[in-house]
Amino acid sequence: MSPTLLILGGGLMGRLSALALSEPGLWPKPARIRLLEKGSFSPDQELYQPKAAFAAAAMLSPLAESVLLEQDLVEMGYRSMQLWQQWQQQLPDFGLQQQGALLLAHPQQQHLLLHLVSQIKTQPNYQPKWLTKTELTTLEPSLAGRFQHGCFLPGEGQLNNQAFLQHALRLLQQRGVALEAQSSVEFKGDELWCNGRLETADLVIDCRGLGASTELPQLRPVRGEVLRVKAPAVQLSRPVRLFHPRYALYIAPKGEGLFVVGATELESADQSGPSVRSTLELLSALYSVDPAFAEAEILSVQASARPALPTHRPAISNQPGLIRVNGLYRHGYLLGPALAEQVVGQALLQLSEAKELCYG
């Protein structure tokens, strides 16, 4: 018989898990997969609930993040880069780039940049490279004359997350995955209820993020704030991180003059709009990178809460008939594909063991 899989949560992790579990040829008989979302799946639909997946800059920066990540997670990040390349071959273009990234600082913050680069866990094929003023200008001509030095991180990348999330939904529909919006789920002991109805499945994969806080009380929300601006006059071709006394600003060029800008990280579940102070600080730092941003059109100002565990590491937990994956924190796009790959391995193991118990 075909296995029945129930995936809870239609954000990034839920969609990645659904894509990985619906891969043709994975099951002897195609699995019957349902993807349940509490609100709607797209921001342009009614009852949409803000998701960190849509607001994120979707930067793929294993080398830069290695300052905070343990080596095993850095390696997961590089595995995710490979998996993103595989997804790009199956989906319409979602702006996957891997042209490296730049770390910059104004003279008064050079010590912050030096300290951070000294903490990067260099990898066999990826090592930071310091750039002279001339080399920096050659790499990004629009930065000419504003920075004396920079550090280039090879292999870093990014993608257009909003395009990916929409393309993923369409592929899931083509594969026969049932997309069920307005599905409010609740665990009552070992039972799963959805909209007042008892649900049954061979395996449940819980990817609800902060929606699983009742079952995972150690989860906490970490708020992030992001601007999207249109600046056709700015010619940056790769992500840039600028070190500031209070935070590290990032600028991710998404093509056609669109830039995603962010930095702030607050321990808060508040999903109201960003504050005037944080917005002004972001815009001021943005202008210091390239004065041409002064004429940029502000398209949106967004805030979202990301699920974090005390260790700041993602976690996959197993019990019979249930897999939970959570705690992606600020590394959803960097670690998500590799985590989805692990979910597949654990799902196959659980269902094969269950089959042996039934027929052994």
DOTOR-853584 format. One record per residue (C-alpha): x, y, z; residue in one letter. Coordinates in steps of 0.001 Angstrom, whole numbers, plus 524288, in hexadecimal, padded with zeros to 5 digits. Example, Ala and Ser with C-alpha at 12.3 -4.5 7.8 and 13.67 -1.06 7.14 Angstrom:
2
8300C7EE6C81E78A;835667FBDC81BE4S;
//
This chain:
360
800008000080000M;8040C80E0D7FDF9S;80892814C880A82P;800918203E80F55T;8088582BED813C8L;80359837EF81AB9L;80C38843F481AC4I;8089484EC78243AL;80C8A85C9D820AEG;80D3D862B28132AG;8192786B2C8155BG;826C58689481028L;8297085C01817B4M;81C1685671814A6G;81DA18590F8061CR;82B77853C9805A3L;827428477C80CD1S;81BA0845C0803BCA;824558475F7F7D3L;82E4E83DA67FCE3A;82408833AA80109L;81C9C834A37F426S;828C58325E7EBE3E;8252D828ED7E0D5P;82A6881B3E7E331G;82C7881D2E7F1CDL;82167813DE7F580W;81DE6806A17EF73P;8105880C5F7EDB1K;80E6E81B367ED94P;80BED820487FB3EA;7FF48827437FE4FR;803FA83429803CEI;7FC1783F2F809D2R;8021B84C5680D57L;7FA4185387817B3L;7FB718622881A23E;7F495869BD824E5K;7F255875AA81C57G;7F3DA876EA80DAAS;7FFB5873278059AF;80263880527FF03S;802D688E7A803C6P;7F90B892797F93ED;7EEB7889197FE9AQ;7E4F688BA380979E;7E8428873781749L;7F6CC8873B8145BY;7FF128873A820ACQ;80C9488D9A81FC6P;8177D883BA81DDDK;825FF885A381FCFA;827EE87DEB8132BA;821FE888DD80AFCF;828A5894168122BA;8365C88E2D81258A;841B3892C8809F3A;844A088464806C7A;85353885FD80743M;85B5A8798C80658L;8675D87CE280E50S;86DA28710D814B0P;87AE98779B8159BL;875ED8843881BB2A;86CDA87CE5824E5E;877D0873AB828F8S;87B5B87DE483326V;86F18879C383A8FL;86CB386C0483568L;8734C85F6483988E;87AFA8585A82EEFQ;8707D84E0B82C9CD;86692858AC829A0L;8702C85F7D82089V;87172852AC81924E;86299851B4818B6M;8627785F45812D3G;86B6085AF9807CAY;862FB84EE7805AER;8572C857CF804ACS;85E3785FB97FA31M;85F4F853467F21EQ;850FF8501D7F444L;84CDF85DE07F051W;853FE85BD07E37EQ;84C4584F3C7E183Q;83F6D8562E7E450W;842F6860E47DAA5Q;843BE856757D013Q;835E6851CC7D330Q;82F2885ED87D523L;82D9486B687CD67P;838688751A7D047D;83825879EA7DE54F;8443A8826F7DDA6G;84E30879287E370L;85B7C87FDF7E372Q;8689A87B677E880Q;871C5886AC7E56DQ;87775888407F2F7G;874FA893357FCA1A;87C1189F2F801CCL;87EC28A34280FC6L;880D48B1E281162L;883108BBB981C27A;885678CA4981CDDH;892AC8CE24822BBP;88D758CFDE83085Q;887CF8C20D83065Q;893518BB0F829FDQ;8969B8B463836D1H;8892D8ADF0836E5L;88B778A88E82954L;899208A3BB82CBEL;893E489CE5838D2H;888DF8963683183L;891768916082660V;89B0288BC983049S;88FE788355835A3Q;88B8E87DAB82897I;88D2D86EF0827D5K;8947486DCA81B05T;890A7862498127FQ;8998985A8280949P;89437860F27FCF7N;88EEF86D83802C9Y;897A08773E809ADQ;895ED885E380BE6P;89E0A88EA78033CK;8A1B689C83806DEW;8A0288A6437FBC8L;8A79C8B2BE7F973T;8A0648BF097F5A3K;8A3928BC517E752T;89F198AE1C7E807E;8929B8B22C7EECEL;88FC68BC3D7E43AT;892398B2127D9B6T;888B98A8A87E019L;87E2E8B2D07E30CE;880978BF827DB84P;875508C6687E238S;87CEC8C5EA7EF19L;888908CD5B7E971A;88E8F8D71F7F2BBG;885FF8D4387FE8FR;88D4D8C8D7804D1F;89BE38C6C98066FQ;89B078B8178083DH;891658ACF980794G;890DF89E74809C9C;88BBC895707FF33F;8850F888B880314L;8850087F3C7F78EP;879C0875E57F563G;86FB087DCB7FCF3E;8629087F607F64DG;8545F8833B7F717Q;8475C880B27F09BL;83A50887447EE2DN;8328C8812B7F92FN;82557886517F4F8Q;827088808D7E769A;82B82873847ED0CF;8200D872767F66BL;8163F874A97EB75Q;81D1E86B6E7E1F4H;81DB88610D7EC9FA;80F04861917EE99L;80C6D85FB07E02ER;815AC854047DF70L;80F3F84DE17EB55L;801F984F3C7E4D6Q;8074E848EE7D87DQ;80C2383D8A7E0AER;7FEC583B9A7E6BEG;801C8840F47F445V;7F540845DE7FA9EA;7F6B7854017FF1FL;7ED188569180A24E;7EC32864A180EF1A;7E4C48695781B07Q;7E87185CB7821E6S;7E99485EF88307FS;7F02E8534F836EAV;7F11984F518451EE;7F792843FB84BF4F;7EF7383D8B85699K;7F8598338F85CA9G;7FC2982A5F851A1D;7F0DE82EE98491FE;7F16D8395A83EA4L;7E5468416D83C1CW;7E31E84ACA830D5C;7D79985426830A7N;7D0CB84BAF83AB7G;7D2FA83EEC83356R;7DBC8833B38377CL;7E6948317882D82E;7ED7D824BC82A68T;7F9E2822898227CA;8052F8191E821D3D;80E52824498251EL;80CD78326B8297FV;817C583C3D826F5I;816538485582F82D;81C948545782931C;8145085EE782FA5R;81F528671683531G;819F886FB883FFFL;80CB38695A83DE7G;8121985D9484537A;815498655F85186S;80B3885DE185997T;8123185118856C1E;81FC98574D8570BL;81F568615286225P;82DF9863D0860EBQ;82BA786AA1853DBL;82CC887959853FDR;82A1B883A284996P;8352588BF08441BV;830328979D83C93R;8368E89C1482FF9G;833EC8A87982835E;835D08A99A81991V;834838B45780F5AL;832518B236800E0R;836708BD8C7F85CV;836EE8C0567E9C8K;8437F8C7307E5D3A;846778C5DD7D73CP;8521D8CF1B7D882A;859378C5ED7E1E8V;8617A8BBAA7DB19Q;8655C8B20F7E5D0L;8663C8A4437E069S;8683189C2B7ECCDR;8641689C947FB29P;86B058A66A803C8V;86C1E8A6A68128FR;86FBF8B384818F4L;874A08B3A5826F4F;86E7D8BDDA82F91H;870AF8C07A83E23P;8634E8BAB984163R;8617E8B045836F6Y;865CE8AAD2829EAA;85D5B8AFE381EE5L;85B428A72A81325Y;857678AB388056BI;852FF8A0907FC24A;851298A4717EDCCP;8460489CA97E7CDK;847178A18E7D9D8G;83FC88ABE97D206E;843758B64A7DC07G;83D288AF577E79BL;844A58AEA17F477F;841518A82380160V;847388AEF180D28V;847448AA7C81B3CG;84ED98A957827C7A;846CA8AA3C833FAT;844B689EB083CFAE;83C218A01E848F1L;837878965485323E;8291C898E0850EDS;81CBF8928284BA7A;8179089FC984770D;8142689F92838FAQ;80FB58AD9F837E5S;816D58B62A82E17G;825238B9DB8301AP;827F58C593838BBS;82B958D2F883377V;838C78D1E483A41R;83CA78C4EA83427S;837C38C926826BET;83F848D5CE8274AL;84BC08CE8382B8CE;84A688C4DD82059L;8483D8CFA48166FL;8539A8D7B581BA1S;85CF88CC2881ACCA;857B58C8EA80D45L;85A8A8D6AF80890Y;868768D5D080DD7S;86B178CA27804EBV;866948D1207F8A0D;860A58DEE27F875P;858AC8DAB07EC91A;84FBB8D3CC7F649F;84AC48E1667F9E8A;841BB8E0DF7EE1FE;83D178D3007F0E6A;82EA48D0097F197E;82AC68C91C7FE31I;822278BDC87FA07L;81F998B78680731S;823C08B77B8155CV;821818AA5581BD3Q;8236F8A3EC828F8A;8228A8957A82BE5S;8255388C3D8371CA;82E6F880B483531R;82E628747483DCBP;83A9687265845EFA;83E988682D84FE3L;847A086B3185B59P;853288652F853FBT;8506C86D1D84792H;8514D8601284074R;84650859EC838A4P;8412D84D2183E00A;83A7C8412A83856I;8339D8387D84225S;82DA082B2283FECN;822FC8233784628Q;81A9C818968400EP;8122181EA683578G;8174F82C65837B5L;823258345683373I;825038423783845R;82E8184BBE831EDV;82FF28593C837BFN;83907863D883CB7G;83E778686D82FA0L;840738760983589Y;846C687EE782B43R;84BFA873A682314H;83FC786E8F81C6DG;8449186FE380E78Y;8527286C20811FEL;84EFA85F828191BL;8412285C48814A1G;8443A8539A808D7P;84DF884B588107FA;84424849F881B8EL;839A4845C1811D9A;8431983B7780CE4E;8447A8367581AD2Q;835B68366481C6AV;834B982D8E81071V;83EB08241D81625G;837918236D8231AQ;82A498221081C71A;82F0E816A48143FL;834DD810428205AL;8288B811FD82878Q;81F7F80CA081E1DL;828538012381ADDS;8290F7FD8582948E;81A507FEC882A85A;8189C7F5C881EC4K;821C07EBB1824C4E;819D57EBF88315EL;80D487E9C7829C5C;812467DECB82127Y;81DD07D9868289EG;
//
